[in-house]
Every structure is written in structure tokens, then in C-alpha cells.
Amino acid sequence: MGAFTLYPAIDIRGGRCVRLVQGDYDRETVYGEPAAMAARWEEEGASFLHVVDLDGARKGEPVNLDVIRKILAAVSIPIQMGGGLRRREDLERILSMGVTRAILGTVAVEDPRQLRLLVSGLEERIAVSVDLRNGIPQVRGWRHSGSLTLPRLLSGLERVGIRRIIHTEIARDGALSGYDLNALRELASTTRMLVIASGGVSSLADIKAIKGLMPLGVEGAILGKALYSGDLDLRAALALQEG
């Protein structure tokens, strides 16, 4: 069993660090400059960061690459990054910049055949975001439902060689309503892939419960709105990560 990792989230829109509620671009709170926020989370002890280019997710290609470069220059810890990564050249570009792990979403749901070519040789440096609304995978910045059912999506990812997924229940994301542990348990029980929990982690109790699912392949959790609102203290959360 590997280590359990907590990932402070930095969502970028218009060059700024923001948080959305349930992926709604009209329900945005701005939290300042992304590189400064990244440096803060590293200073407080984070060992890995989760970065999303929200503009890129909408456009279908990375938009905030200059901001990503500033984040990489500001910290020494690894980052995983997603948002609009649908072409091999974009994947190779962000990985060559210094991003440790690239996150795919839409392309994995809409074009499974292309996915195999897209990730060939990069499987260890790829995660796929499985974003669910009422159990249905969502695409294109969570604005549309995909054509694949969840079981078909998971089995297809395994066949391609994907080893890690990020599980998000969109209705919980940014809502400070607690994590859907039952959904996470069910998902982790049905796949051999490692799972990172995301969306709704709002308390130390959530983190402790998620960590309790490590035997099922759950290897970490992404921390978002609760960090920015002050409902969750990162140092206290990291004590659970190491405990």
C-alpha cells in the first residue's frame, strides 16, 4: 500500500485563483494570484498540488500556460494539472514544462480510441478525471453529459492502461457539504485503478474516512473550497495524511 496524499487545489480562471460551486462559472469566488497561493500551500507543508485551467477546460486547449509556469517557478513540490488537455502535443508541452502528472477528462469519455494513442508511453504520468453528476460522466467543463456509462468508462480506461483516476461528485464540489463516501467506496470497489477523491472534502472527519478506504485503492484527496474558506486547516489535515 502506497502513501496517502492530500492535494491543495488551485483552479485558474482569467489568470486568477478562483473557486466555483458545483462547477458553475457564474458562482465564482476569487482568491488572488495562483503562484502566491501555491507558495502558501507549500509553505504550510503540502507535498503535491492539484492545478486546473478552467478556461482551458472550456476552450478545449490549455489557456493559462503562463500562470502554470509561474506556479512551477514558485514551488519545488510536484503538481498535477488538467484543463483542456485533449491533444498529444499539449500533453507533451505541459510535461516538458515540469508538470509531474497530466489530468485528462473530456477526451477519455468522448474518444476512447484516441485515448490509447494519446497516453501511449505516458501512462505513469496520466490521471483521468471521472466527473459524475447523478452517476453520469460529464465532459467539456462539466457542462455536458458524456455518452459512456460509468462502468463502460472505467473498463475502457483499464483496457487502455490508465492507472489512476480522480473521482468527483459534482453536486458536492465547492458546496462544503461533505464527501460522498458511499459513492467513493462503490467506485473504488469496482476498479483496479488507484483513486483520488475530489469534491466536497470539508472536514478532518472526511479526510479520515477517505483515508480509511486505502485498502480499496484510494490513495489521496483533493482539498478545495474548505481550505480557502478556512473551514479546513491544511496543517491539521496534513497531520492526518502522515498519521
N, C-alpha and C positions, 0 to 999 in steps of 0.2 A: 504494500500500500504506500503510495507516494505522500508528499506533503499536502496539507490543506492551505490554500492561498486565498487571501482577500484582495480584491481589485478595486481601489477607488476609481470611480468613473469620471471622465471628463468628456462631456458632449459639446461639440463645437458647432456654432451656427453664426454666420456672419463674422467670423473671426473671434467670437466671444465664447466664454464658458457659460453654458446655459443648462437648465433642467426643464424638461417637458413633463406634462401629466398625461399618462397613457398614450404617449407618442403624438399628442396633439400639438401641432406647431403654433396654434393660437393660444395655447396655455403655457407660456414660456416665462421663466424667471432667469434673469441674467446674474451671473456670479463673478464677472470680471474677466481677467486675462488668463487664457488657458495655461501658458507656461508657468506663470506665477502660482497657479493652483496646483500644477504638477509638482513644483518645487516644494510647496507646502506639504503635500501628502507624502513626499519622500522624506522630508524633514521629520514628520511625525511617525515614520517607521515603515511606510508601505514598501513592499518588495516587488510590486508589479502594478502597472497602471492599465486601465481599460479606456481607450480613446475612440470616440465615434465622430465621424464627419457627417453631421446631419444634413448639411447642404449636399454633400456627395451622395447620400442615400436617396435623396430626391432626384438629383440630376442623373444618376447612374454612372458617375465617374467621380474620382476624388476632386474636391474643390479647395479644401483648406490645407494644401500641402505645405505652404509656408509656415502655417501655425504648427503643423506636425514637426517640422524641422526645429522650430523654436522650443517645442516641448522636449525633443530629443537632446537638444543642446543644454537644456536646463536641468536635466536629471541624469543619473547614472544607472537607474534601475530599468529593467526591460518594460516595454509597452506592447500591448496587443491593440490593433487598430482595425476598424471597419468603417463602412460607409461608402457605397458606390463602387466597390471592388468587383468588377464583372469581366475584366479583360486580363489576360496573362501579363501584358506589359505594365499594367497598373500594379499588379501584384509584385512583379519583379522590381518596380520602381520603389515602392514603399519598403520592401525588404532590404533593398540595397541602401536606402537612406538610414537604416538602423532599426527599423521596426522588427521586433522579435517574432511576432505572430500576427498573421493577417486573418481577418474575420470576413467570411463570405455569408451572404444571406440570400438575396433575390435569385441569383444565378443558380443556386443549389436547388431551389424549388421550381424555377421556370424552365431550366435547361439542364437536366441531369446528365445528358450525354456530353455536353460541353464541359461539365464539371470535371470529368475524368481527365480531359486534356488540360484543363486549367490548373489542376493541382498536381499533375504528374511530377514526381521528384521533389515536391514541396510538402508532402503530407504531414510531416512532423511540425511544420511551421504554419499550419492552417487550422482554424476552428470554423465551424459553421453555426450561425445563429439560427436557432429554431424558435421563431417568434409566433406565439399562439394567441388567437382570440376565439374563445368558445371552442377550443380544441382544434382549430383550423389554422394551418400555417399561413402567415401573412408575408407580403412582399412589397417592394417599392416604398420603403419608408413607412411600412405598416398601414399603407393606405388602401391596399387591395388584398383579397384572399387569393392564395395560390391554388393551383389545380390539383396538387397532390394531397392525399390524406396524410395524417401524421405517420401511421405505420408504413405506408409506401415511401415516405420521405426518409424515415430512419433506415429502412432496409436498403434503400438506394445509396445512402451515404456510406453505410458499412461496405457495400459492394465496391464502391469507388476507392475505399481505403481511408476515409476520414476517421480520425481517432479521437476527436474532441468536439463537443457541441456546447453551445451556450443556450440554456433554456430560459425563455422569458414568457411569463403570463402577462400579456399587455394590459389587461384590466387592473393589474396590481402595480404596474410600473409608475413610479413617481407619486403614488397615492398614499404612501405611508400606512398601508392597510395590513401589513404583514405578508409573509411569503406563503404561497400555496404549496405547503409541504406535501400534501397528498398527490398533487399533480407531479411534483418533482420525483416522489417515490415511485409513482407509476411509470414515469418516463425512464428513470434510471434502471428500473427492473426489466425493461423491455429492450435494452440495447447493451451492446458490449463497449460502446464508446464511453469515454470519460465525459462527465457532465459538470459544467459550471452554472451555478444558479444565478438568475438575474431577475430583477423586477419585484419590488415590494419588500426587500430586506430592510426592516425598520427598527430592529432592536437586537440586543445581545442574545435574547432568547431565540430569535430567528436564526442567528448565526450558529448558536449551539445546536439547534435542531437540524440545520442543514449539515453541519459537520458530522452529526450522528449518522448520516447516510453515506459516509465514506466507504463502508463495505460494499455498497451498491455501485460504486464508481463515481460518486460525487466528489470532486476534487477542489472545489472552491466556490466563492460567491462574489458577485459584483455589488459594490456599495455605491448608491447614488444619492437620491434626494435626502435620505436621512442624515448623511454626512453634512450636506450643505445647509440643512435646516437646523442642525445642532441636536437633533433627536438621538444621534448616534455619535459617540466619541471614538475616533479612529484608534487611539492608543488603547482604549479598553477593548475594542474589537480585536486588535492585533494580539492582545494577551490571550484571547480565546483561540486565535489562529495557532499560536505556538503551544497552547496548553494541551 
